[in-house]
């Protein structure tokens, strides 16, 4: 730890009144260039994201006859009446076989063949599963069981002949428990949409048995689900649910007889729903990488449905895929997996790579995202991801997190600073009782005032009052011996309650070996309040990082699993902060919680403001 004490401390420039004027964090141990050179103020004020408005997202142009058919179908005229008014109604059948390029989780499929559902690491025997819609399951199990996402996993586990019996067993049990549309989780628009799409995409798996009775029941159930969605899809409570419903309706319009009116109707609805789901830079308005993945997967399946009937998808499908992929790539670390943001776990690299491959989109990560809100800096093998935007609005939040100004940092394949994540997986190995805690500010690598969340965390994944605006400035600094990317952002989440603005400055050198930061508290008004307030700055550490404090309690050594060694240093100041090591947890992409540790700077600071400078540096 002697080396830790010898590192130069990040410098801080103050005005005569004691308040911080501008950051001056030299990037060299010796005299260096200041980070502010009198450039014009380029800070931008961000508010919660706006829905996408693009002419390319319009539904296909229709001639007068098709427009009339779509209008009549929207009014409730049956498709068979519009396509063949004097002909006998076509018997239920499918017009094509879908081959989706997306593969499921083979381990979950093997578990199904062995007689268990496997959801986020939790096994549940099929024989003991209660499929009735009135039965309350945990959200992850509701999605898998009622949305029939398990069909993709089963199909990935073995050839069709070895899987059909299991698929028919589960499907028969579900149909017996839900003989007609009703209420409850099974009949939420999103679950019905996923169920119908999966039935259509994996029809060979559930219609290939020898018995004709089940085949007839399944085809009737498919037709009934499509008719139910015709009536209910417009009532979906949020964007992901609407997209799931409209995507399934387009697929049904393609693959069921007399489907042209339904397809024309649903294509218009899907274009509208996608425009309401996605912000201007291609990120979903919930700011959730899981929702981003779901939207991409739905469009990939839908494109496969068009291919099955030898039709070209409308242009907006390709346009939307090209918009959705770059924001998702912006959250990838050096190991190829996703960061832990807005309730997500660290989705593993293989799953993300397979999704991108199936999308057919070849592009670079979105670095400077204003509505998606995640700033990405890649410096050789190091990656910094910074949440520099307001949290999602309550109507968009699913597992909304108070994560404003949190960051994650990785070097190579090793994650050094992370967020806990995993709130969206609660009900698997992540206990439901800690779901709200995982969504709180303290579960993220950022500053917390008075043990309060920067944005109120409410029940059912929603968020309350707090951060309304984020001010951001990003620039590249040319320095002696290299360059660095500097991002400065501030939020007003503590202004109303505590009269303070939180500003964070992050500077990553272009060699990726040095990350400097400064957390600043500024009075929200012209004058600061009297007294002191408690604060904590948390740095949750990646899995496998071994940490030990230096003798002066102002630094720590971080030994990474790859054999590299990093130092953390806290600048000496008059805020009385103490550095300590505490327990934490980190949730991976399969919903498993792993014990990790966190560095915590905590103490009391003046209500008139304060500043805290710190440094991560690779040694050797």
C-alpha positions in Angstrom: 0.0 0.0 0.0 3.0 2.3 0.1 2.6 2.9 -3.6 -1.0 4.0 -3.0 0.1 6.8 -0.7 2.7 8.1 -3.2 0.2 8.7 -6.0 -0.5 12.4 -6.7 -3.9 13.4 -5.4 -6.4 14.9 -7.8 -6.3 18.7 -7.5 -9.3 20.9 -6.9 -9.6 24.6 -7.7 -11.7 26.7 -5.4 -12.9 30.3 -5.5 -12.0 32.7 -2.7 -15.4 32.0 -1.1 -14.6 28.3 -0.8 -17.0 27.2 -3.6 -15.7 25.2 -6.5 -15.4 27.3 -9.7 -14.1 24.8 -12.3 -12.4 21.4 -12.3 -8.7 21.4 -12.5 -7.7 17.8 -12.2 -4.2 17.4 -13.7 -3.9 14.1 -15.4 -0.1 13.8 -14.7 1.6 13.3 -11.4 3.7 16.3 -12.2 2.6 19.7 -13.5 0.0 19.2 -16.2 -2.5 21.1 -18.3 -5.7 22.1 -16.6 -8.9 20.6 -17.8 -10.6 23.9 -18.4 -9.1 26.3 -20.8 -11.7 29.0 -21.1 -13.6 27.2 -23.8 -17.1 28.3 -24.6 -19.7 26.6 -22.3 -21.1 23.6 -24.3 -23.2 22.0 -21.6 -26.5 20.7 -22.7 -29.6 20.3 -20.6 -31.4 17.0 -20.9 -34.9 16.2 -19.9 -36.7 12.7 -20.0 -36.6 11.2 -23.5 -39.1 11.9 -26.2 -40.8 9.4 -28.4 -39.4 8.9 -31.9 -40.8 10.8 -34.9 -39.5 9.4 -38.2 -41.0 9.4 -41.6 -39.2 6.0 -42.2 -41.3 4.5 -39.4 -44.6 5.0 -41.2 -46.6 1.9 -42.2 -46.6 0.8 -45.8 -48.4 3.0 -48.2 -51.8 1.6 -49.2 -54.0 2.0 -52.2 -57.6 3.1 -51.8 -58.9 -0.4 -51.6 -56.4 -1.5 -49.0 -56.9 1.6 -46.9 -60.6 0.8 -46.9 -60.0 -2.8 -45.8 -57.8 -1.6 -43.0 -60.4 0.9 -41.8 -63.2 -1.7 -42.0 -61.1 -4.2 -40.0 -60.4 -1.6 -37.3 -64.1 -1.2 -37.0 -64.6 -4.9 -36.4 -65.5 -6.3 -39.7 -64.1 -10.0 -39.9 -61.2 -10.6 -42.1 -63.0 -13.4 -44.0 -65.8 -11.1 -44.9 -63.4 -8.5 -46.3 -61.3 -11.0 -48.3 -63.9 -13.5 -49.5 -67.4 -12.3 -48.5 -69.2 -15.1 -50.4 -66.9 -18.0 -49.7 -66.9 -20.5 -46.9 -64.8 -19.6 -44.0 -61.3 -21.2 -44.3 -60.5 -23.9 -41.8 -57.7 -23.0 -39.2 -54.3 -23.8 -40.6 -50.9 -22.1 -40.9 -49.7 -20.8 -44.2 -45.9 -21.2 -43.6 -43.2 -22.6 -41.4 -41.1 -20.0 -39.6 -37.4 -20.5 -39.1 -36.2 -17.9 -36.5 -32.5 -17.3 -36.3 -32.8 -16.7 -32.6 -31.9 -19.6 -30.3 -33.0 -20.2 -26.8 -31.2 -21.3 -23.6 -30.2 -24.9 -24.1 -29.8 -25.5 -20.3 -33.4 -24.3 -19.7 -34.5 -26.6 -22.5 -32.7 -29.6 -21.0 -34.3 -28.9 -17.7 -37.8 -28.9 -19.3 -37.1 -32.3 -20.9 -36.1 -33.5 -17.4 -39.4 -32.2 -16.0 -38.6 -28.7 -14.7 -39.0 -25.1 -15.6 -35.6 -23.3 -15.1 -36.1 -19.6 -14.7 -33.2 -17.4 -13.5 -31.6 -20.3 -11.7 -34.8 -21.5 -10.0 -36.3 -24.9 -10.8 -40.0 -25.6 -10.6 -41.5 -29.0 -11.5 -43.8 -29.0 -14.4 -46.1 -31.4 -12.6 -46.5 -29.0 -9.7 -46.9 -25.8 -11.8 -50.3 -24.1 -11.5 -51.1 -22.8 -14.9 -54.4 -21.1 -14.1 -54.4 -17.4 -14.8 -55.8 -16.7 -11.3 -52.7 -18.2 -9.7 -50.0 -15.5 -8.9 -46.6 -16.5 -10.0 -43.5 -14.4 -9.6 -43.0 -12.0 -12.6 -40.2 -14.0 -14.2 -42.2 -17.2 -14.1 -45.4 -15.5 -15.4 -43.5 -14.3 -18.4 -42.0 -17.7 -19.2 -45.0 -19.8 -18.4 -47.8 -17.6 -19.9 -45.7 -16.1 -22.6 -44.4 -19.6 -23.8 -40.9 -18.3 -24.1 -39.8 -21.8 -22.9 -40.6 -23.1 -26.4 -37.5 -21.4 -27.8 -35.4 -23.0 -25.0 -36.9 -26.4 -25.6 -36.2 -26.2 -29.4 -32.6 -25.3 -28.7 -32.0 -28.4 -26.5 -32.5 -31.3 -28.9 -34.0 -32.3 -32.3 -37.8 -31.7 -32.7 -38.6 -35.4 -32.3 -37.1 -35.5 -28.9 -38.8 -32.3 -27.7 -42.4 -32.6 -29.1 -43.7 -34.8 -26.2 -42.5 -32.3 -23.6 -44.0 -29.4 -25.6 -47.3 -31.1 -25.9 -47.4 -32.0 -22.3 -46.9 -28.5 -21.1 -49.2 -27.0 -23.7 -52.0 -29.4 -22.9 -51.7 -28.6 -19.2 -51.9 -24.9 -20.0 -54.9 -25.2 -22.3 -56.7 -27.4 -19.7 -56.1 -24.6 -17.1 -57.2 -21.8 -19.5 -60.0 -23.1 -21.7 -61.2 -19.6 -22.5 -60.0 -16.0 -22.3 -60.2 -14.6 -18.9 -58.5 -12.3 -16.5 -55.2 -12.3 -14.7 -51.6 -12.5 -15.8 -52.2 -15.0 -18.6 -54.5 -12.5 -20.3 -52.3 -9.4 -20.1 -51.7 -8.0 -23.6 -48.0 -8.5 -23.3 -48.2 -12.2 -22.3 -50.8 -12.9 -24.9 -48.6 -11.3 -27.5 -45.6 -13.3 -26.6 -47.7 -16.5 -26.4 -49.2 -16.0 -29.8 -45.9 -15.1 -31.5 -44.2 -18.1 -29.9 -47.0 -20.5 -30.9 -46.7 -19.3 -34.5 -42.9 -19.3 -34.7 -42.6 -22.8 -33.0 -45.7 -24.3 -34.5 -43.8 -27.4 -35.8 -42.9 -28.2 -32.2 -46.5 -28.1 -30.9 -48.3 -29.3 -34.0 -46.1 -32.3 -35.0 -47.6 -34.9 -32.7 -49.6 -37.8 -33.9 -52.9 -36.9 -32.2 -55.3 -34.7 -34.2 -57.3 -33.6 -31.2 -54.5 -31.5 -29.7 -53.6 -30.1 -33.1 -57.2 -28.9 -33.5 -57.2 -27.3 -30.0 -53.9 -25.6 -30.6 -55.1 -24.1 -34.0 -58.3 -22.9 -32.3 -56.3 -21.4 -29.5 -54.1 -19.6 -31.9 -57.1 -18.1 -33.8 -58.8 -17.2 -30.5 -55.7 -15.4 -29.2 -55.5 -13.4 -32.4 -59.1 -12.4 -32.2 -58.6 -11.4 -28.5 -55.7 -9.2 -29.4 -57.7 -7.6 -32.2 -60.0 -6.2 -29.5 -57.5 -5.6 -26.6 -54.1 -4.7 -28.1 -54.9 -0.9 -28.1 -55.4 -1.1 -24.3 -51.8 -2.3 -23.6 -50.6 -0.4 -20.5 -47.1 0.5 -21.8 -44.9 0.4 -24.8 -43.3 -3.1 -24.5 -46.7 -4.6 -24.0 -48.1 -2.8 -27.1 -45.1 -3.9 -29.3 -45.5 -7.5 -28.1 -49.2 -7.4 -29.0 -48.9 -5.7 -32.4 -46.0 -7.9 -33.4 -48.0 -11.0 -32.7 -51.0 -9.6 -34.7 -48.8 -8.9 -37.7 -47.4 -12.5 -37.5 -51.0 -13.8 -37.3 -52.0 -11.7 -40.3 -49.2 -13.3 -42.3 -49.6 -16.9 -41.2 -53.4 -17.4 -40.8 -55.9 -17.7 -43.6 -57.8 -14.5 -44.6 -55.1 -12.5 -42.8 -54.5 -9.6 -45.1 -57.0 -7.2 -43.3 -55.4 -8.1 -39.9 -51.9 -7.6 -41.4 -52.7 -4.2 -42.8 -54.3 -3.2 -39.5 -51.5 -4.5 -37.4 -48.6 -3.1 -39.4 -50.0 0.4 -38.9 -50.4 -0.3 -35.1 -46.9 -1.7 -34.8 -45.3 1.3 -36.6 -47.1 3.6 -34.1 -46.2 1.5 -31.1 -42.6 1.4 -32.0 -42.5 5.1 -32.4 -44.0 5.5 -28.9 -41.5 3.0 -27.4 -38.3 4.3 -28.8 -36.5 7.7 -28.3 -34.9 9.7 -31.0 -31.5 8.0 -30.7 -32.9 4.5 -30.8 -33.0 3.7 -27.1 -36.2 2.6 -25.6 -37.8 5.1 -23.3 -37.6 2.8 -20.3 -33.8 3.0 -20.7 -33.8 -0.8 -19.9 -31.4 -3.0 -21.9 -33.8 -5.9 -21.3 -36.6 -4.0 -23.0 -34.1 -3.1 -25.8 -33.3 -6.8 -26.2 -37.0 -7.8 -26.3 -37.8 -5.2 -29.0 -34.9 -6.4 -31.2 -35.9 -10.1 -30.7 -39.6 -9.4 -31.5 -38.6 -7.7 -34.8 -36.2 -10.6 -35.7 -39.0 -13.1 -35.2 -41.4 -10.9 -37.2 -39.0 -10.7 -40.1 -38.7 -14.5 -40.1 -42.6 -14.6 -40.3 -42.5 -12.4 -43.4 -39.8 -14.7 -44.9 -41.9 -17.8 -44.2 -44.7 -16.5 -46.5 -42.2 -15.0 -49.0 -43.1 -11.4 -48.4 -40.8 -8.5 -47.8 -41.3 -6.8 -44.5 -42.2 -3.1 -44.6 -39.2 -0.7 -44.5 -39.8 0.4 -40.9 -38.9 -3.0 -39.6 -35.3 -2.8 -40.9 -35.1 0.9 -40.0 -36.1 0.1 -36.4 -33.6 -2.7 -36.1 -30.8 -0.4 -37.3 -31.9 2.2 -34.7 -32.1 -0.3 -31.8 -28.8 -2.1 -32.1 -26.3 0.7 -31.6 -27.7 1.8 -28.2 -27.5 -1.8 -26.9 -23.9 -2.1 -28.0 -23.1 1.1 -26.0 -23.6 -0.9 -22.8 -21.2 -3.7 -23.6 -18.0 -4.1 -21.6 -14.7 -5.6 -22.7 -16.0 -9.1 -21.9 -18.8 -8.6 -24.4 -21.6 -8.7 -21.8 -24.0 -6.0 -20.8 -23.8 -3.6 -17.9 -26.2 -3.6 -15.0 -28.6 -0.8 -15.8 -32.3 -0.2 -15.0 -32.9 -3.5 -13.3 -30.9 -5.7 -15.8 -28.3 -8.2 -14.9 -25.0 -8.6 -16.7 -26.4 -10.5 -19.8 -23.7 -12.7 -21.0 -21.7 -12.1 -24.1 -22.9 -15.2 -26.0 -26.5 -14.1 -25.8 -25.8 -10.6 -26.9 -23.6 -11.7 -29.8 -26.2 -14.2 -31.0 -28.9 -11.5 -30.9 -26.8 -9.0 -32.9 -25.9 -11.7 -35.4 -29.5 -12.6 -35.9 -30.5 -9.0 -36.4 -28.1 -8.7 -39.4 -27.2 -5.1 -38.3 -23.5 -4.3 -38.5 -22.7 -1.1 -36.7 -20.7 0.6 -33.9 -21.8 1.3 -30.4 -23.6 4.6 -29.8 -21.1 6.7 -27.8 -22.9 10.0 -27.1 -26.6 9.1 -26.5 -28.7 12.0 -25.2 -32.1 10.2 -24.8 -30.8 6.7 -24.2 -28.6 8.5 -21.8 -25.6 6.2 -21.4 -22.3 7.9 -22.3 -19.7 5.4 -23.5 -15.9 6.0 -23.6 -13.7 3.3 -25.0 -9.9 3.8 -24.3 -8.0 0.9 -25.7 -9.1 -2.1 -23.7 -10.9 0.0 -21.0 -14.6 0.9 -21.2 -16.5 3.5 -19.2 -20.3 3.7 -19.2 -21.9 6.7 -17.5 -25.6 7.3 -16.8 -25.9 10.9 -17.7 -29.6 11.4 -18.3 -32.8 11.6 -16.3 -34.4 8.3 -15.2 -37.4 7.0 -17.2 -40.7 8.6 -16.7 -43.1 6.6 -14.5 -45.2 5.4 -17.4 -42.2 3.9 -19.1 -40.4 2.4 -16.1 -40.5 -1.4 -15.6 -37.8 -1.9 -13.0 -37.0 1.8 -12.8 -33.8 2.6 -10.9 -32.5 5.8 -9.3 -29.1 5.5 -11.0 -28.4 9.0 -12.3 -24.7 9.8 -12.5 -23.7 6.2 -11.7 -21.0 4.6 -13.8 -19.4 1.2 -14.6 -15.8 0.7 -15.6 -14.0 -2.3 -17.0 -10.4 -3.1 -18.2 -10.2 -5.8 -20.7 -12.5 -8.6 -19.6 -12.4 -7.6 -16.0 -15.2 -5.4 -14.5 -13.7 -3.1 -11.9 -16.7 -0.8 -11.0 -20.2 -2.1 -11.4 -23.8 -1.6 -10.3 -25.7 -4.3 -8.4 -28.4 -4.7 -11.0 -30.9 -7.6 -11.1 -34.1 -5.9 -9.9 -35.9 -7.1 -13.1 -35.0 -10.7 -12.1 -36.6 -10.6 -8.7 -38.6 -13.7 -8.1 -35.9 -16.0 -9.4 -32.7 -16.4 -7.3 -33.0 -12.7 -6.5 -35.5 -12.4 -3.6 -38.5 -10.2 -4.2 -38.0 -8.6 -0.8 -34.7 -6.9 -2.0 -36.1 -5.7 -5.4 -36.7 -2.1 -4.3 -33.2 -2.0 -2.7 -31.6 -3.0 -5.9 -33.3 -0.2 -7.7 -32.1 2.4 -5.1 -29.3 4.9 -5.6 -27.1 3.1 -3.0 -27.1 0.0 -5.3 -25.3 2.0 -7.9 -21.8 3.4 -8.1 -22.6 7.1 -7.4 -23.1 9.6 -4.6 -26.0 9.3 -2.1 -27.1 12.1 0.2 -28.7 11.4 3.6 -29.3 7.8 2.7 -32.0 9.0 0.2 -32.6 8.0 -3.4 -32.0 10.7 -6.0 -35.3 9.7 -7.5 -38.1 8.1 -5.4 -38.3 4.4 -5.9 -41.9 3.2 -5.8 -43.7 -0.2 -5.9 -44.2 -2.2 -9.1 -41.1 -0.9 -10.8 -42.3 2.7 -10.9 -40.4 5.9 -10.0 -41.6 9.1 -8.3 -40.2 12.6 -8.0 -36.5 13.4 -8.0 -34.3 14.0 -11.0 -36.0 16.1 -13.6 -33.1 17.5 -15.6 -29.5 16.5 -16.3 -26.9 19.0 -17.5 -24.1 17.4 -19.5 -20.9 18.4 -21.3 -18.6 16.0 -23.1 -15.2 16.9 -24.8 -11.8 15.5 -25.7 -8.8 17.0 -24.0 -5.4 17.2 -25.7 -2.7 16.7 -23.1 1.0 16.4 -23.0 1.7 12.8 -23.9 -1.8 11.9 -25.0 -5.4 12.8 -24.6 -8.4 12.1 -22.4 -12.2 12.1 -22.6 -13.9 14.3 -20.1 -17.6 14.1 -19.2 -19.3 16.4 -16.8 -22.9 16.0 -15.7 -25.1 17.2 -12.9 -28.6 16.4 -11.7 -31.2 18.1 -9.5 -32.5 15.1 -7.7 -31.5 16.4 -4.3 -32.4 20.1 -4.9 -35.9 20.1 -3.6 -35.2 18.1 -0.4 -31.7 19.1 0.5 -31.0 22.2 -1.6 -28.0 20.7 -3.3 -27.0 19.8 -6.9 -24.8 16.8 -7.5 -22.2 17.3 -10.2 -19.9 14.5 -11.3 -16.8 14.8 -13.6 -15.1 11.7 -15.1 -11.9 11.8 -17.1 -10.6 8.7 -18.7 -7.1 8.8 -20.3 -6.7 7.4 -23.8 -4.5 4.6 -22.6 -7.3 3.3 -20.4 -5.1 3.1 -17.3 -6.3 6.1 -15.4 -9.9 7.2 -14.4 -10.2 10.4 -12.4 -13.4 11.6 -10.9 -14.7 14.4 -8.8 -18.1 14.6 -7.1 -19.3 18.1 -6.3 -22.2 19.3 -4.3 -23.4 22.8 -5.2 -26.1 25.0 -3.6 -29.3 24.9 -5.7 -30.1 28.5 -4.8 -28.0 31.6 -4.5 -27.1 30.9 -0.9 -26.4 27.5 0.7 -28.1 26.1 3.8 -26.5 25.9 7.2 -25.4 22.8 9.0 -24.1 19.5 7.7 -25.6 16.5 5.9 -24.4 12.9 5.5 -23.1 11.6 2.2 -21.8 8.3 0.8 -20.0 7.7 -2.5 -20.1 4.1 -3.4 -18.0 2.1 -5.9 -19.4 -1.5 -6.2 -16.5 -3.7 -7.3 -16.6 -6.4 -9.9 -16.7 -10.1 -9.2 -13.4 -11.5 -8.1 -11.8 -8.2 -7.3 -9.8 -8.5 -4.0 -9.5 -5.2 -2.2 -7.4 -3.9 0.8 -7.2 -0.5 2.4 -4.0 1.5 2.6 -2.5 2.4 6.0 -3.6 6.0 5.7 -7.2 5.0 5.0 -7.1 7.2 1.9 -6.5 4.5 -0.7 -7.0 0.9 -1.5 -5.3 -1.7 -3.7 -7.4 -3.7 -6.1 -6.1 -7.1 -7.2 -8.0 -8.3 -10.3 -8.5 -11.9 -11.3 -6.4 -11.4 -14.5 -3.3 -10.6 -12.3 -3.3 -6.9 -12.8 -3.2 -4.4 -9.9 -5.1 -1.1 -9.6 -4.9 1.6 -7.0 -7.8 3.8 -5.7 -6.9 7.1 -4.0 -9.1 9.6 -2.3 -7.9 13.2 -2.2 -7.2 14.7 1.2 -9.8 17.4 1.9 -11.7 19.2 4.6 -14.9 17.2 4.3 -13.8 14.5 6.8 -14.7 11.6 4.5 -13.5 8.1 5.5 -12.8 5.2 3.1 -14.1 1.8 4.0 -14.8 -1.6 2.5 -18.4 -3.0 2.8 -20.2 -6.0 1.4 -22.3 -5.8 -1.7 -23.8 -8.1 -4.4 -23.7 -8.3 -8.2 -26.3 -10.0 -10.3 -25.3 -11.8 -13.5 -27.3 -12.2 -16.7 -28.9 -15.4 -15.5 -30.3 -13.8 -12.4 -27.7 -15.2 -10.0 -26.6 -12.9 -7.2 -22.8 -13.1 -6.3 -21.2 -11.6 -3.2 -18.8 -8.7 -4.0 -17.3 -5.8 -2.1 -17.7 -2.1 -2.4 -15.5 0.9 -1.6 -17.4 3.6 0.3 -16.4 7.2 1.0 -18.7 8.5 3.7 -19.0 11.3 6.2 -20.6 14.7 6.8 -20.4 17.7 4.6 -21.6 21.2 4.7 -25.1 21.9 3.3 -23.6 24.8 1.4 -21.6 22.4 -0.8 -18.5 20.2 -0.9 -16.3 18.3 -3.3 -14.6 14.9 -3.3 -11.9 13.9 -5.8 -10.7 10.3 -6.4 -8.6 8.2 -8.8 -8.5 4.7 -10.2 -5.1 3.9 -11.7 -3.5 0.8 -13.1 -0.1 0.0 -11.6 2.9 -1.5 -13.5 
